[in-house]
Amino acid sequence: MSKNAANAGKTIRVRLYKSINSCQQRHRVSVRALGLRKLNDVRELVDSPSVRGLINQVSYLVRIEQGA
């Protein structure tokens, strides 16, 4: 079984809880790559290393909620 097949069912919920007004430009791009636009916006994403890397980069702007 490949890694992608093992993670296919796992998801993670990410909420933007802090404004991106006073942060670095590359962090704004990371937030947009996660699909978050406005405050309190929530996205359910596949739990993969690339998504985890984006979340770790902007961990001070987002919160991880319960996943499925």
mmCIF file of the N, C-alpha and C atoms, coordinates in Angstrom:
data_MODEL
# 
_entry.id   MODEL 
# 
loop_
_atom_site.group_PDB 
_atom_site.id 
_atom_site.type_symbol 
_atom_site.label_atom_id 
_atom_site.label_alt_id 
_atom_site.label_comp_id 
_atom_site.label_asym_id 
_atom_site.label_entity_id 
_atom_site.label_seq_id 
_atom_site.pdbx_PDB_ins_code 
_atom_site.Cartn_x 
_atom_site.Cartn_y 
_atom_site.Cartn_z 
_atom_site.occupancy 
_atom_site.B_iso_or_equiv 
_atom_site.pdbx_formal_charge 
_atom_site.auth_seq_id 
_atom_site.auth_comp_id 
_atom_site.auth_asym_id 
_atom_site.auth_atom_id 
_atom_site.pdbx_PDB_model_num 
ATOM 1   N N  . MET A 1 1  ? 0.851   -1.177 0.000  1.00 0.00 ? 1  MET A N  1 
ATOM 2   C CA . MET A 1 1  ? 0.000   0.000  0.000  1.00 0.00 ? 1  MET A CA 1 
ATOM 3   C C  . MET A 1 1  ? 0.898   1.241  0.000  1.00 0.00 ? 1  MET A C  1 
ATOM 4   N N  . SER A 1 2  ? 0.594   2.178  -0.860 1.00 0.00 ? 2  SER A N  1 
ATOM 5   C CA . SER A 1 2  ? 1.397   3.397  -0.945 1.00 0.00 ? 2  SER A CA 1 
ATOM 6   C C  . SER A 1 2  ? 1.010   4.380  0.148  1.00 0.00 ? 2  SER A C  1 
ATOM 7   N N  . LYS A 1 3  ? 1.864   5.369  0.364  1.00 0.00 ? 3  LYS A N  1 
ATOM 8   C CA . LYS A 1 3  ? 1.585   6.382  1.388  1.00 0.00 ? 3  LYS A CA 1 
ATOM 9   C C  . LYS A 1 3  ? 0.328   7.167  1.058  1.00 0.00 ? 3  LYS A C  1 
ATOM 10  N N  . ASN A 1 4  ? 0.122   7.489  -0.225 1.00 0.00 ? 4  ASN A N  1 
ATOM 11  C CA . ASN A 1 4  ? -1.059  8.264  -0.614 1.00 0.00 ? 4  ASN A CA 1 
ATOM 12  C C  . ASN A 1 4  ? -2.338  7.488  -0.369 1.00 0.00 ? 4  ASN A C  1 
ATOM 13  N N  . ALA A 1 5  ? -2.310  6.194  -0.598 1.00 0.00 ? 5  ALA A N  1 
ATOM 14  C CA . ALA A 1 5  ? -3.504  5.383  -0.362 1.00 0.00 ? 5  ALA A CA 1 
ATOM 15  C C  . ALA A 1 5  ? -3.798  5.273  1.123  1.00 0.00 ? 5  ALA A C  1 
ATOM 16  N N  . ALA A 1 6  ? -2.756  5.235  1.943  1.00 0.00 ? 6  ALA A N  1 
ATOM 17  C CA . ALA A 1 6  ? -2.961  5.135  3.388  1.00 0.00 ? 6  ALA A CA 1 
ATOM 18  C C  . ALA A 1 6  ? -3.555  6.413  3.952  1.00 0.00 ? 6  ALA A C  1 
ATOM 19  N N  . ASN A 1 7  ? -3.208  7.580  3.403  1.00 0.00 ? 7  ASN A N  1 
ATOM 20  C CA . ASN A 1 7  ? -3.697  8.866  3.900  1.00 0.00 ? 7  ASN A CA 1 
ATOM 21  C C  . ASN A 1 7  ? -4.959  9.335  3.189  1.00 0.00 ? 7  ASN A C  1 
ATOM 22  N N  . ALA A 1 8  ? -5.491  8.545  2.272  1.00 0.00 ? 8  ALA A N  1 
ATOM 23  C CA . ALA A 1 8  ? -6.617  8.991  1.459  1.00 0.00 ? 8  ALA A CA 1 
ATOM 24  C C  . ALA A 1 8  ? -7.848  9.309  2.307  1.00 0.00 ? 8  ALA A C  1 
ATOM 25  N N  . GLY A 1 9  ? -8.078  8.561  3.383  1.00 0.00 ? 9  GLY A N  1 
ATOM 26  C CA . GLY A 1 9  ? -9.260  8.772  4.190  1.00 0.00 ? 9  GLY A CA 1 
ATOM 27  C C  . GLY A 1 9  ? -9.075  9.780  5.311  1.00 0.00 ? 9  GLY A C  1 
ATOM 28  N N  . LYS A 1 10 ? -7.849  10.166 5.597  1.00 0.00 ? 10 LYS A N  1 
ATOM 29  C CA . LYS A 1 10 ? -7.589  11.065 6.716  1.00 0.00 ? 10 LYS A CA 1 
ATOM 30  C C  . LYS A 1 10 ? -7.712  12.519 6.276  1.00 0.00 ? 10 LYS A C  1 
ATOM 31  N N  . THR A 1 11 ? -8.446  13.275 7.039  1.00 0.00 ? 11 THR A N  1 
ATOM 32  C CA . THR A 1 11 ? -8.594  14.701 6.738  1.00 0.00 ? 11 THR A CA 1 
ATOM 33  C C  . THR A 1 11 ? -8.288  15.506 7.987  1.00 0.00 ? 11 THR A C  1 
ATOM 34  N N  . ILE A 1 12 ? -8.062  16.773 7.760  1.00 0.00 ? 12 ILE A N  1 
ATOM 35  C CA . ILE A 1 12 ? -7.749  17.691 8.850  1.00 0.00 ? 12 ILE A CA 1 
ATOM 36  C C  . ILE A 1 12 ? -8.519  18.984 8.605  1.00 0.00 ? 12 ILE A C  1 
ATOM 37  N N  . ARG A 1 13 ? -9.093  19.541 9.666  1.00 0.00 ? 13 ARG A N  1 
ATOM 38  C CA . ARG A 1 13 ? -9.834  20.804 9.557  1.00 0.00 ? 13 ARG A CA 1 
ATOM 39  C C  . ARG A 1 13 ? -8.956  21.934 10.041 1.00 0.00 ? 13 ARG A C  1 
ATOM 40  N N  . VAL A 1 14 ? -8.841  22.967 9.229  1.00 0.00 ? 14 VAL A N  1 
ATOM 41  C CA . VAL A 1 14 ? -7.989  24.110 9.540  1.00 0.00 ? 14 VAL A CA 1 
ATOM 42  C C  . VAL A 1 14 ? -8.850  25.362 9.538  1.00 0.00 ? 14 VAL A C  1 
ATOM 43  N N  . ARG A 1 15 ? -8.695  26.196 10.581 1.00 0.00 ? 15 ARG A N  1 
ATOM 44  C CA . ARG A 1 15 ? -9.453  27.444 10.701 1.00 0.00 ? 15 ARG A CA 1 
ATOM 45  C C  . ARG A 1 15 ? -8.481  28.617 10.781 1.00 0.00 ? 15 ARG A C  1 
ATOM 46  N N  . LEU A 1 16 ? -8.739  29.662 9.981  1.00 0.00 ? 16 LEU A N  1 
ATOM 47  C CA . LEU A 1 16 ? -7.961  30.895 10.057 1.00 0.00 ? 16 LEU A CA 1 
ATOM 48  C C  . LEU A 1 16 ? -8.536  31.729 11.191 1.00 0.00 ? 16 LEU A C  1 
ATOM 49  N N  . TYR A 1 17 ? -7.759  31.899 12.254 1.00 0.00 ? 17 TYR A N  1 
ATOM 50  C CA . TYR A 1 17 ? -8.287  32.605 13.419 1.00 0.00 ? 17 TYR A CA 1 
ATOM 51  C C  . TYR A 1 17 ? -7.623  33.955 13.645 1.00 0.00 ? 17 TYR A C  1 
ATOM 52  N N  . LYS A 1 18 ? -6.581  34.272 12.901 1.00 0.00 ? 18 LYS A N  1 
ATOM 53  C CA . LYS A 1 18 ? -5.881  35.530 13.077 1.00 0.00 ? 18 LYS A CA 1 
ATOM 54  C C  . LYS A 1 18 ? -5.705  36.183 11.710 1.00 0.00 ? 18 LYS A C  1 
ATOM 55  N N  . SER A 1 19 ? -5.740  37.502 11.674 1.00 0.00 ? 19 SER A N  1 
ATOM 56  C CA . SER A 1 19 ? -5.657  38.242 10.426 1.00 0.00 ? 19 SER A CA 1 
ATOM 57  C C  . SER A 1 19 ? -4.279  38.119 9.782  1.00 0.00 ? 19 SER A C  1 
ATOM 58  N N  . ILE A 1 20 ? -4.264  38.172 8.451  1.00 0.00 ? 20 ILE A N  1 
ATOM 59  C CA . ILE A 1 20 ? -3.004  38.093 7.713  1.00 0.00 ? 20 ILE A CA 1 
ATOM 60  C C  . ILE A 1 20 ? -2.475  39.474 7.341  1.00 0.00 ? 20 ILE A C  1 
ATOM 61  N N  . ASN A 1 21 ? -3.056  40.525 7.904  1.00 0.00 ? 21 ASN A N  1 
ATOM 62  C CA . ASN A 1 21 ? -2.655  41.893 7.555  1.00 0.00 ? 21 ASN A CA 1 
ATOM 63  C C  . ASN A 1 21 ? -1.205  42.197 7.886  1.00 0.00 ? 21 ASN A C  1 
ATOM 64  N N  . SER A 1 22 ? -0.743  41.788 9.039  1.00 0.00 ? 22 SER A N  1 
ATOM 65  C CA . SER A 1 22 ? 0.601   42.193 9.458  1.00 0.00 ? 22 SER A CA 1 
ATOM 66  C C  . SER A 1 22 ? 1.584   41.019 9.452  1.00 0.00 ? 22 SER A C  1 
ATOM 67  N N  . CYS A 1 23 ? 1.488   40.154 8.465  1.00 0.00 ? 23 CYS A N  1 
ATOM 68  C CA . CYS A 1 23 ? 2.423   39.038 8.388  1.00 0.00 ? 23 CYS A CA 1 
ATOM 69  C C  . CYS A 1 23 ? 3.200   39.108 7.067  1.00 0.00 ? 23 CYS A C  1 
ATOM 70  N N  . GLN A 1 24 ? 4.189   38.242 6.950  1.00 0.00 ? 24 GLN A N  1 
ATOM 71  C CA . GLN A 1 24 ? 5.026   38.225 5.760  1.00 0.00 ? 24 GLN A CA 1 
ATOM 72  C C  . GLN A 1 24 ? 4.223   37.822 4.528  1.00 0.00 ? 24 GLN A C  1 
ATOM 73  N N  . GLN A 1 25 ? 4.669   38.283 3.378  1.00 0.00 ? 25 GLN A N  1 
ATOM 74  C CA . GLN A 1 25 ? 3.986   37.989 2.123  1.00 0.00 ? 25 GLN A CA 1 
ATOM 75  C C  . GLN A 1 25 ? 3.956   36.481 1.855  1.00 0.00 ? 25 GLN A C  1 
ATOM 76  N N  . ARG A 1 26 ? 5.038   35.783 2.128  1.00 0.00 ? 26 ARG A N  1 
ATOM 77  C CA . ARG A 1 26 ? 5.066   34.343 1.854  1.00 0.00 ? 26 ARG A CA 1 
ATOM 78  C C  . ARG A 1 26 ? 4.140   33.577 2.789  1.00 0.00 ? 26 ARG A C  1 
ATOM 79  N N  . HIS A 1 27 ? 3.860   34.110 3.968  1.00 0.00 ? 27 HIS A N  1 
ATOM 80  C CA . HIS A 1 27 ? 2.896   33.475 4.857  1.00 0.00 ? 27 HIS A CA 1 
ATOM 81  C C  . HIS A 1 27 ? 1.478   33.703 4.346  1.00 0.00 ? 27 HIS A C  1 
ATOM 82  N N  . ARG A 1 28 ? 1.236   34.861 3.761  1.00 0.00 ? 28 ARG A N  1 
ATOM 83  C CA . ARG A 1 28 ? -0.073  35.117 3.142  1.00 0.00 ? 28 ARG A CA 1 
ATOM 84  C C  . ARG A 1 28 ? -0.319  34.135 2.003  1.00 0.00 ? 28 ARG A C  1 
ATOM 85  N N  . VAL A 1 29 ? 0.715   33.869 1.222  1.00 0.00 ? 29 VAL A N  1 
ATOM 86  C CA . VAL A 1 29 ? 0.601   32.922 0.113  1.00 0.00 ? 29 VAL A CA 1 
ATOM 87  C C  . VAL A 1 29 ? 0.316   31.517 0.653  1.00 0.00 ? 29 VAL A C  1 
ATOM 88  N N  . SER A 1 30 ? 0.936   31.156 1.759  1.00 0.00 ? 30 SER A N  1 
ATOM 89  C CA . SER A 1 30 ? 0.707   29.840 2.357  1.00 0.00 ? 30 SER A CA 1 
ATOM 90  C C  . SER A 1 30 ? -0.729  29.700 2.856  1.00 0.00 ? 30 SER A C  1 
ATOM 91  N N  . VAL A 1 31 ? -1.261  30.762 3.445  1.00 0.00 ? 31 VAL A N  1 
ATOM 92  C CA . VAL A 1 31 ? -2.649  30.735 3.907  1.00 0.00 ? 31 VAL A CA 1 
ATOM 93  C C  . VAL A 1 31 ? -3.591  30.577 2.720  1.00 0.00 ? 31 VAL A C  1 
ATOM 94  N N  . ARG A 1 32 ? -3.317  31.273 1.637  1.00 0.00 ? 32 ARG A N  1 
ATOM 95  C CA . ARG A 1 32 ? -4.153  31.145 0.431  1.00 0.00 ? 32 ARG A CA 1 
ATOM 96  C C  . ARG A 1 32 ? -4.033  29.750 -0.175 1.00 0.00 ? 32 ARG A C  1 
ATOM 97  N N  . ALA A 1 33 ? -2.834  29.147 -0.080 1.00 0.00 ? 33 ALA A N  1 
ATOM 98  C CA . ALA A 1 33 ? -2.647  27.790 -0.602 1.00 0.00 ? 33 ALA A CA 1 
ATOM 99  C C  . ALA A 1 33 ? -3.460  26.775 0.194  1.00 0.00 ? 33 ALA A C  1 
ATOM 100 N N  . LEU A 1 34 ? -3.712  27.066 1.457  1.00 0.00 ? 34 LEU A N  1 
ATOM 101 C CA . LEU A 1 34 ? -4.565  26.203 2.267  1.00 0.00 ? 34 LEU A CA 1 
ATOM 102 C C  . LEU A 1 34 ? -6.045  26.400 1.947  1.00 0.00 ? 34 LEU A C  1 
ATOM 103 N N  . GLY A 1 35 ? -6.355  27.424 1.159  1.00 0.00 ? 35 GLY A N  1 
ATOM 104 C CA . GLY A 1 35 ? -7.735  27.678 0.763  1.00 0.00 ? 35 GLY A CA 1 
ATOM 105 C C  . GLY A 1 35 ? -8.487  28.577 1.717  1.00 0.00 ? 35 GLY A C  1 
ATOM 106 N N  . LEU A 1 36 ? -7.770  29.279 2.577  1.00 0.00 ? 36 LEU A N  1 
ATOM 107 C CA . LEU A 1 36 ? -8.402  30.152 3.567  1.00 0.00 ? 36 LEU A CA 1 
ATOM 108 C C  . LEU A 1 36 ? -8.391  31.580 3.068  1.00 0.00 ? 36 LEU A C  1 
ATOM 109 N N  . ARG A 1 37 ? -9.534  32.259 3.150  1.00 0.00 ? 37 ARG A N  1 
ATOM 110 C CA . ARG A 1 37 ? -9.654  33.623 2.641  1.00 0.00 ? 37 ARG A CA 1 
ATOM 111 C C  . ARG A 1 37 ? -9.946  34.637 3.723  1.00 0.00 ? 37 ARG A C  1 
ATOM 112 N N  . LYS A 1 38 ? -10.938 34.348 4.570  1.00 0.00 ? 38 LYS A N  1 
ATOM 113 C CA . LYS A 1 38 ? -11.383 35.305 5.578  1.00 0.00 ? 38 LYS A CA 1 
ATOM 114 C C  . LYS A 1 38 ? -11.179 34.739 6.973  1.00 0.00 ? 38 LYS A C  1 
ATOM 115 N N  . LEU A 1 39 ? -11.303 35.605 7.964  1.00 0.00 ? 39 LEU A N  1 
ATOM 116 C CA . LEU A 1 39 ? -11.238 35.152 9.349  1.00 0.00 ? 39 LEU A CA 1 
ATOM 117 C C  . LEU A 1 39 ? -12.329 34.118 9.611  1.00 0.00 ? 39 LEU A C  1 
ATOM 118 N N  . ASN A 1 40 ? -12.005 33.125 10.414 1.00 0.00 ? 40 ASN A N  1 
ATOM 119 C CA . ASN A 1 40 ? -12.904 32.034 10.783 1.00 0.00 ? 40 ASN A CA 1 
ATOM 120 C C  . ASN A 1 40 ? -13.312 31.160 9.607  1.00 0.00 ? 40 ASN A C  1 
ATOM 121 N N  . ASP A 1 41 ? -12.593 31.259 8.511  1.00 0.00 ? 41 ASP A N  1 
ATOM 122 C CA . ASP A 1 41 ? -12.824 30.387 7.368  1.00 0.00 ? 41 ASP A CA 1 
ATOM 123 C C  . ASP A 1 41 ? -12.270 29.005 7.704  1.00 0.00 ? 41 ASP A C  1 
ATOM 124 N N  . VAL A 1 42 ? -13.020 27.954 7.382  1.00 0.00 ? 42 VAL A N  1 
ATOM 125 C CA . VAL A 1 42 ? -12.620 26.584 7.710  1.00 0.00 ? 42 VAL A CA 1 
ATOM 126 C C  . VAL A 1 42 ? -12.529 25.777 6.431  1.00 0.00 ? 42 VAL A C  1 
ATOM 127 N N  . ARG A 1 43 ? -11.472 24.967 6.322  1.00 0.00 ? 43 ARG A N  1 
ATOM 128 C CA . ARG A 1 43 ? -11.300 24.063 5.194  1.00 0.00 ? 43 ARG A CA 1 
ATOM 129 C C  . ARG A 1 43 ? -10.965 22.683 5.730  1.00 0.00 ? 43 ARG A C  1 
ATOM 130 N N  . GLU A 1 44 ? -11.500 21.681 5.081  1.00 0.00 ? 44 GLU A N  1 
ATOM 131 C CA . GLU A 1 44 ? -11.174 20.305 5.416  1.00 0.00 ? 44 GLU A CA 1 
ATOM 132 C C  . GLU A 1 44 ? -10.251 19.793 4.319  1.00 0.00 ? 44 GLU A C  1 
ATOM 133 N N  . LEU A 1 45 ? -9.011  19.485 4.690  1.00 0.00 ? 45 LEU A N  1 
ATOM 134 C CA . LEU A 1 45 ? -7.975  19.123 3.745  1.00 0.00 ? 45 LEU A CA 1 
ATOM 135 C C  . LEU A 1 45 ? -7.471  17.716 4.013  1.00 0.00 ? 45 LEU A C  1 
ATOM 136 N N  . VAL A 1 46 ? -6.924  17.089 2.972  1.00 0.00 ? 46 VAL A N  1 
ATOM 137 C CA . VAL A 1 46 ? -6.306  15.782 3.126  1.00 0.00 ? 46 VAL A CA 1 
ATOM 138 C C  . VAL A 1 46 ? -5.043  15.939 3.964  1.00 0.00 ? 46 VAL A C  1 
ATOM 139 N N  . ASP A 1 47 ? -4.885  15.082 4.942  1.00 0.00 ? 47 ASP A N  1 
ATOM 140 C CA . ASP A 1 47 ? -3.730  15.152 5.840  1.00 0.00 ? 47 ASP A CA 1 
ATOM 141 C C  . ASP A 1 47 ? -2.513  14.563 5.131  1.00 0.00 ? 47 ASP A C  1 
ATOM 142 N N  . SER A 1 48 ? -1.678  15.442 4.579  1.00 0.00 ? 48 SER A N  1 
ATOM 143 C CA . SER A 1 48 ? -0.481  15.013 3.854  1.00 0.00 ? 48 SER A CA 1 
ATOM 144 C C  . SER A 1 48 ? 0.716   15.821 4.356  1.00 0.00 ? 48 SER A C  1 
ATOM 145 N N  . PRO A 1 49 ? 1.919   15.381 4.060  1.00 0.00 ? 49 PRO A N  1 
ATOM 146 C CA . PRO A 1 49 ? 3.097   16.122 4.501  1.00 0.00 ? 49 PRO A CA 1 
ATOM 147 C C  . PRO A 1 49 ? 3.156   17.543 3.951  1.00 0.00 ? 49 PRO A C  1 
ATOM 148 N N  . SER A 1 50 ? 2.690   17.755 2.733  1.00 0.00 ? 50 SER A N  1 
ATOM 149 C CA . SER A 1 50 ? 2.727   19.107 2.167  1.00 0.00 ? 50 SER A CA 1 
ATOM 150 C C  . SER A 1 50 ? 1.755   20.036 2.887  1.00 0.00 ? 50 SER A C  1 
ATOM 151 N N  . VAL A 1 51 ? 0.579   19.548 3.219  1.00 0.00 ? 51 VAL A N  1 
ATOM 152 C CA . VAL A 1 51 ? -0.394  20.347 3.963  1.00 0.00 ? 51 VAL A CA 1 
ATOM 153 C C  . VAL A 1 51 ? 0.117   20.617 5.373  1.00 0.00 ? 51 VAL A C  1 
ATOM 154 N N  . ARG A 1 52 ? 0.715   19.616 6.001  1.00 0.00 ? 52 ARG A N  1 
ATOM 155 C CA . ARG A 1 52 ? 1.279   19.809 7.332  1.00 0.00 ? 52 ARG A CA 1 
ATOM 156 C C  . ARG A 1 52 ? 2.397   20.852 7.312  1.00 0.00 ? 52 ARG A C  1 
ATOM 157 N N  . GLY A 1 53 ? 3.197   20.870 6.250  1.00 0.00 ? 53 GLY A N  1 
ATOM 158 C CA . GLY A 1 53 ? 4.258   21.863 6.131  1.00 0.00 ? 53 GLY A CA 1 
ATOM 159 C C  . GLY A 1 53 ? 3.712   23.272 6.033  1.00 0.00 ? 53 GLY A C  1 
ATOM 160 N N  . LEU A 1 54 ? 2.643   23.451 5.252  1.00 0.00 ? 54 LEU A N  1 
ATOM 161 C CA . LEU A 1 54 ? 2.009   24.768 5.152  1.00 0.00 ? 54 LEU A CA 1 
ATOM 162 C C  . LEU A 1 54 ? 1.442   25.198 6.504  1.00 0.00 ? 54 LEU A C  1 
ATOM 163 N N  . ILE A 1 55 ? 0.818   24.262 7.200  1.00 0.00 ? 55 ILE A N  1 
ATOM 164 C CA . ILE A 1 55 ? 0.246   24.580 8.504  1.00 0.00 ? 55 ILE A CA 1 
ATOM 165 C C  . ILE A 1 55 ? 1.335   24.945 9.497  1.00 0.00 ? 55 ILE A C  1 
ATOM 166 N N  . ASN A 1 56 ? 2.437   24.222 9.484  1.00 0.00 ? 56 ASN A N  1 
ATOM 167 C CA . ASN A 1 56 ? 3.534   24.533 10.401 1.00 0.00 ? 56 ASN A CA 1 
ATOM 168 C C  . ASN A 1 56 ? 4.123   25.906 10.129 1.00 0.00 ? 56 ASN A C  1 
ATOM 169 N N  . GLN A 1 57 ? 4.153   26.313 8.867  1.00 0.00 ? 57 GLN A N  1 
ATOM 170 C CA . GLN A 1 57 ? 4.716   27.613 8.518  1.00 0.00 ? 57 GLN A CA 1 
ATOM 171 C C  . GLN A 1 57 ? 3.864   28.756 9.058  1.00 0.00 ? 57 GLN A C  1 
ATOM 172 N N  . VAL A 1 58 ? 2.562   28.583 9.060  1.00 0.00 ? 58 VAL A N  1 
ATOM 173 C CA . VAL A 1 58 ? 1.650   29.649 9.504  1.00 0.00 ? 58 VAL A CA 1 
ATOM 174 C C  . VAL A 1 58 ? 0.882   29.229 10.756 1.00 0.00 ? 58 VAL A C  1 
ATOM 175 N N  . SER A 1 59 ? 1.534   28.488 11.630 1.00 0.00 ? 59 SER A N  1 
ATOM 176 C CA . SER A 1 59 ? 0.863   27.950 12.819 1.00 0.00 ? 59 SER A CA 1 
ATOM 177 C C  . SER A 1 59 ? 0.353   29.044 13.750 1.00 0.00 ? 59 SER A C  1 
ATOM 178 N N  . TYR A 1 60 ? 0.930   30.230 13.684 1.00 0.00 ? 60 TYR A N  1 
ATOM 179 C CA . TYR A 1 60 ? 0.481   31.331 14.535 1.00 0.00 ? 60 TYR A CA 1 
ATOM 180 C C  . TYR A 1 60 ? -0.766  32.013 13.981 1.00 0.00 ? 60 TYR A C  1 
ATOM 181 N N  . LEU A 1 61 ? -1.206  31.631 12.783 1.00 0.00 ? 61 LEU A N  1 
ATOM 182 C CA . LEU A 1 61 ? -2.399  32.217 12.168 1.00 0.00 ? 61 LEU A CA 1 
ATOM 183 C C  . LEU A 1 61 ? -3.578  31.252 12.110 1.00 0.00 ? 61 LEU A C  1 
ATOM 184 N N  . VAL A 1 62 ? -3.321  29.963 12.201 1.00 0.00 ? 62 VAL A N  1 
ATOM 185 C CA . VAL A 1 62 ? -4.372  28.964 12.011 1.00 0.00 ? 62 VAL A CA 1 
ATOM 186 C C  . VAL A 1 62 ? -4.497  28.074 13.240 1.00 0.00 ? 62 VAL A C  1 
ATOM 187 N N  . ARG A 1 63 ? -5.644  27.422 13.343 1.00 0.00 ? 63 ARG A N  1 
ATOM 188 C CA . ARG A 1 63 ? -5.899  26.424 14.387 1.00 0.00 ? 63 ARG A CA 1 
ATOM 189 C C  . ARG A 1 63 ? -6.328  25.136 13.697 1.00 0.00 ? 63 ARG A C  1 
ATOM 190 N N  . ILE A 1 64 ? -5.854  24.018 14.242 1.00 0.00 ? 64 ILE A N  1 
ATOM 191 C CA . ILE A 1 64 ? -6.274  22.720 13.749 1.00 0.00 ? 64 ILE A CA 1 
ATOM 192 C C  . ILE A 1 64 ? -7.437  22.261 14.610 1.00 0.00 ? 64 ILE A C  1 
ATOM 193 N N  . GLU A 1 65 ? -8.541  21.906 13.956 1.00 0.00 ? 65 GLU A N  1 
ATOM 194 C CA . GLU A 1 65 ? -9.716  21.410 14.662 1.00 0.00 ? 65 GLU A CA 1 
ATOM 195 C C  . GLU A 1 65 ? -9.789  19.917 14.479 1.00 0.00 ? 65 GLU A C  1 
ATOM 196 N N  . GLN A 1 66 ? -10.783 19.306 15.055 1.00 0.00 ? 66 GLN A N  1 
ATOM 197 C CA . GLN A 1 66 ? -10.919 17.866 14.953 1.00 0.00 ? 66 GLN A CA 1 
ATOM 198 C C  . GLN A 1 66 ? -11.038 17.433 13.509 1.00 0.00 ? 66 GLN A C  1 
ATOM 199 N N  . GLY A 1 67 ? -10.329 16.414 13.139 1.00 0.00 ? 67 GLY A N  1 
ATOM 200 C CA . GLY A 1 67 ? -10.386 15.872 11.782 1.00 0.00 ? 67 GLY A CA 1 
ATOM 201 C C  . GLY A 1 67 ? -11.359 14.715 11.716 1.00 0.00 ? 67 GLY A C  1 
ATOM 202 N N  . ALA A 1 68 ? -11.636 14.283 10.511 1.00 0.00 ? 68 ALA A N  1 
ATOM 203 C CA . ALA A 1 68 ? -12.549 13.158 10.341 1.00 0.00 ? 68 ALA A CA 1 
ATOM 204 C C  . ALA A 1 68 ? -11.831 11.842 10.515 1.00 0.00 ? 68 ALA A C  1 
# 
